[in-house]
Amino acid sequence: ITSEIGRVVPLFRGATGKIIAAYLSEEEKTRCLAVQKKLFSNWENEESEEEFGEIRKAGYSITKSEVDDGVT
């Protein structure tokens, strides 16, 4: 699996983005969500503070097919 140079992916999608988002302050998260809504017109924020809390507790994030089909 590879990614294209310049490909734009929502910050809160995929394990990498979610682990970063889990440690953002509320102010930074709010700002990032506003930018994502502008970049991705069909953006729906499905993540919850509970999910981010679980990520912080575990120290990692696992996602399935959130960015690329078939990738975990």
N, C-alpha and C positions, 0 to 999 in steps of 0.2 A: 504494500500500500504506500502510495506517495501522495504528496499534496502539491498543488500547483502554486507557483510563485505568484503572489498577489491575491490568492484566494481569500475571501473575507468570510469568516466564520463567526457566528455570535459568541461572545465571551462566555455566556452561561451554558454553552453546549459542549459536550464531551468532557472527559475526565480532567484534562489539563485546564480547561476554562473554569470548570466547577471548583477545582482545588484552589485556583487563584481567587475566584469570586468568594469562596467561603471565608477568606481572610481579609476581605475588603471591609472598610468601615461602612456604616449605613449610608453616610454621605457619598462615599465613592460608589457604592452599589447603585444608589439612586441616580447618580450622574451617568453611570455606565448604561443603566436601563433606558434612560432618556435617549442616549446616542443610538442604542440598538433599535429602539422603536423608529428612529429616523432612517437608519440603514436598511432595516428589514420591515417593510410595511405590514407584513402579516405576523409580526412578532407577538407571541403570547408568552408571558412570563409564567412558567409552570413550576419553577423552583420555589421552595419555601425555606424559611429560616430554619425549620426543623431539619431539612435535608442538609443545609450547610452546617448545622450543629453536629450532625452525624459524621460529616466529612471531617470536621475539625477534631472530633473525638477519635476517629479511626486513624487520622493522619494521611488518608489517601481517598481516592474516588475511583469507582469502577462504573463505566457506562457501556451500553450495548447499542450500536447502530445509531447513535445520536448525531454523529457528523458524517460518517461513511457507512453505508450498508454493509452489514456482516462483520464489522470491526468491533472488538471488545477491548 
